[in-house]
Amino acid sequence: IPASAIAEIPDNLDIILAGAQTLPYLTAYYGLVPRGNIKAGETILITGALGQVGFAAMSIARWKGCNCIALVHSKEDKQAAIELGWKAVESSADNLSATILALNNGKKIDVIFNSLGNLLWDNYISILAEFGRIITIGAKPGNREAMVNLFELYRANQTIIGINSVHLDFVENALLLNEMRSGFIDGSLLPLNISPETTFSLDHASEAYQLVLAGSGGRRVVLTM
C-alpha cells in the first residue's frame, strides 16, 4: 500500500472511533462534495437523516455552510432531529412537497440526498430547483425504477447523480478522509457513536458479521484487534 493511501486520524478521535466513521462519512462526502458540488448557501434535503450515512451527510452539509432539511421517518425521529438543532420533516407529512418548501421560505431545493430509491420520487422532482441535483446512494429491490421527463430535466439544467463509493481505491479514500480531518478536529463534523453492544474483538468476528446481516439498528458494528 503506498504512503498516499494512509489517512491521518483527527487528533480528537481515538483509532476505534475514527475507524467507525470511514464508510458513512466517505459515502456522504463523496456524494455531496466532489460529485454533488454543494456550495455554501444552497439548500440540501437529506433523506434518512438519522441513519448513519444520512447523519454524516447532515454534518458535512452544515459544515460546508448549506441550509439543511432532514427528512425522517416518524414524529419521534422528527423530534430527535429538532433536538439536534435541525430543520426536519417526517416523510408521512400531509402535502409533503409543500411542507418541505415551507421550511425553505417557499424556494425550491438545490440538492436532494436520496437513500430511498423511488419512494418519494415525484416529490423530489416537484421541489427540485433549476440547476438542482438529486444524489442517489441506494435503492432497495422494488424501489429501483423512476420516471423522468427528460425535456423538463434538461430545460432546468438538472442532474441525477449515482453514488457508489466502492469504486474508490485506497488513495482516493485517504484523500477524502484527509479533506474531512479539519472538520472533525474543530467539532463541525460530529462522529457517529459506537456502542459496547456492537463492538467485538477479532475472535468474535463471526458474531459481528451475523449482527450486520441481521441489521444493527443503525449502529456501527466495530471489530477491534
C-alpha positions in Angstrom: 0.0 0.0 0.0 1.5 3.4 -0.9 2.0 6.1 1.7 -0.6 8.2 -0.1 -3.2 5.6 0.9 -2.8 6.5 4.6 -5.1 9.0 6.2 -4.2 10.8 9.3 -6.6 10.3 12.2 -8.1 13.5 13.7 -6.3 14.5 16.9 -9.6 14.3 18.9 -10.6 10.8 17.9 -9.1 7.5 19.0 -8.4 4.9 16.4 -11.5 2.9 17.1 -13.9 5.8 16.9 -12.1 7.2 13.8 -12.3 3.8 12.1 -16.1 3.7 12.7 -16.6 6.9 10.7 -15.0 5.9 7.4 -17.7 4.2 5.4 -20.7 6.5 6.3 -18.6 9.7 6.0 -16.8 8.7 2.8 -20.1 7.9 1.1 -21.7 11.1 2.2 -18.7 13.3 1.4 -18.1 11.7 -2.0 -21.7 12.2 -2.9 -22.0 15.8 -1.7 -18.7 17.4 -2.4 -16.7 16.0 -5.4 -19.8 14.7 -7.1 -22.7 16.9 -5.9 -20.5 20.0 -5.8 -22.5 21.6 -2.9 -21.9 25.2 -2.2 -22.4 27.4 0.8 -25.9 28.9 0.9 -27.5 26.0 -1.1 -30.4 24.1 0.4 -29.9 20.4 0.9 -32.7 17.9 1.6 -31.3 14.8 3.2 -33.3 11.6 3.5 -32.9 9.2 6.4 -31.0 11.9 8.2 -30.8 10.0 11.5 -29.3 6.9 9.8 -25.5 6.5 9.5 -24.9 8.0 6.1 -27.7 10.5 6.5 -26.3 11.8 9.8 -22.9 12.1 8.1 -24.4 14.0 5.2 -26.2 16.4 7.5 -23.0 17.0 9.4 -21.0 17.6 6.2 -23.5 19.9 4.5 -23.9 22.0 7.6 -20.0 22.2 7.8 -20.0 23.4 4.2 -22.4 26.3 5.0 -25.6 24.8 3.5 -29.1 25.2 4.7 -30.1 21.6 5.6 -33.5 19.9 5.9 -33.7 16.5 7.5 -36.3 14.1 6.0 -37.1 11.5 8.7 -39.5 8.6 9.1 -41.7 9.4 12.1 -42.8 12.0 14.6 -40.3 10.7 17.1 -37.5 11.0 14.6 -38.6 14.5 13.8 -38.4 15.5 17.4 -35.0 13.8 17.7 -33.8 15.8 14.7 -35.2 19.1 16.1 -33.3 18.4 19.4 -30.1 18.3 17.3 -30.9 21.7 16.0 -32.0 20.6 12.6 -35.0 21.6 10.4 -36.9 18.4 10.0 -40.0 17.0 8.3 -41.4 13.5 8.5 -41.9 11.6 5.3 -45.6 10.9 6.0 -46.5 14.6 6.4 -49.6 15.8 4.6 -48.7 17.6 1.4 -45.0 16.7 1.8 -43.7 18.8 -1.1 -45.4 22.0 0.3 -44.2 21.2 3.8 -40.6 20.9 2.6 -40.7 24.1 0.6 -42.2 25.9 3.6 -39.0 25.1 5.5 -37.1 26.8 2.7 -39.2 30.0 2.6 -41.1 28.7 -0.4 -38.0 28.3 -2.5 -37.1 25.0 -4.3 -34.4 22.7 -3.2 -30.9 22.8 -4.7 -29.7 19.3 -3.7 -31.6 16.1 -2.6 -29.5 13.4 -1.0 -31.6 10.3 -1.6 -31.3 6.9 0.0 -34.9 5.8 -0.6 -34.9 4.9 -4.2 -38.1 5.9 -5.9 -40.3 6.0 -2.8 -40.7 9.8 -2.9 -39.5 10.4 -6.4 -42.5 12.5 -7.6 -42.0 14.8 -4.6 -38.3 15.2 -5.3 -38.9 16.2 -8.9 -41.6 18.7 -8.0 -39.4 20.5 -5.5 -36.0 20.4 -7.3 -34.6 23.8 -8.2 -33.1 24.9 -11.6 -29.6 23.5 -11.7 -30.6 21.2 -8.9 -29.1 17.8 -8.3 -30.5 14.5 -7.0 -27.8 12.4 -5.4 -28.8 8.8 -5.1 -26.9 6.4 -2.9 -29.3 3.5 -2.5 -32.4 1.8 -3.9 -33.8 -1.4 -2.4 -35.5 -4.1 -4.6 -38.9 -2.8 -5.7 -37.8 0.8 -5.5 -35.3 0.9 -8.3 -37.2 2.4 -11.3 -38.2 6.0 -11.6 -39.8 8.1 -14.3 -38.1 11.2 -15.5 -39.3 13.8 -18.0 -36.1 14.3 -19.9 -37.4 17.5 -21.6 -38.1 19.1 -18.2 -34.8 17.8 -16.8 -32.6 19.3 -19.5 -34.6 22.6 -19.7 -34.0 23.1 -16.0 -30.3 22.1 -16.2 -30.9 19.4 -13.5 -28.7 16.4 -12.8 -29.3 12.9 -11.3 -26.1 11.5 -9.8 -25.5 7.9 -8.8 -23.0 7.3 -6.0 -21.1 4.1 -5.4 -18.1 4.7 -3.2 -17.0 1.0 -3.5 -15.2 2.1 -6.7 -12.9 4.4 -4.8 -9.4 3.0 -4.3 -7.2 3.3 -1.1 -5.5 6.5 -2.3 -8.8 8.2 -3.2 -10.3 7.2 0.1 -7.4 8.6 2.0 -7.6 11.9 0.1 -11.3 12.4 1.0 -10.7 11.4 4.6 -7.8 13.9 4.9 -10.1 16.6 3.5 -12.6 16.0 6.3 -9.9 15.9 9.0 -10.2 19.6 10.0 -13.9 19.3 10.3 -13.6 16.6 12.9 -10.9 18.5 14.8 -12.9 21.7 15.1 -16.1 19.9 16.0 -18.1 20.7 12.9 -18.3 17.1 11.9 -19.9 15.0 14.6 -18.7 11.4 14.9 -21.2 8.6 14.8 -21.4 7.0 18.2 -20.2 3.4 18.8 -21.8 1.1 21.4 -20.2 -1.6 23.6 -23.0 -3.9 22.4 -21.8 -3.6 18.8 -18.1 -3.7 19.4 -16.4 -7.1 19.0 -12.9 -8.5 19.4 -11.4 -10.2 16.3 -12.1 -13.7 17.7 -15.8 -12.8 17.7 -15.8 -11.6 14.1 -18.5 -14.1 13.1 -20.9 -12.7 15.7 -20.2 -9.2 14.4 -21.0 -10.3 10.8 -24.2 -12.0 11.9 -25.3 -8.7 13.5 -24.6 -6.9 10.3 -26.6 -9.4 8.4 -29.5 -9.2 10.9 -29.5 -5.4 11.0 -27.7 -3.4 13.7 -30.5 -0.8 14.2 -28.4 2.0 12.7 -25.4 1.4 15.0 -21.9 0.9 13.8 -20.5 -2.6 14.1 -16.8 -2.4 15.2 -14.1 -5.1 15.2 -11.1 -4.4 17.5 -7.7 -6.1 17.5 
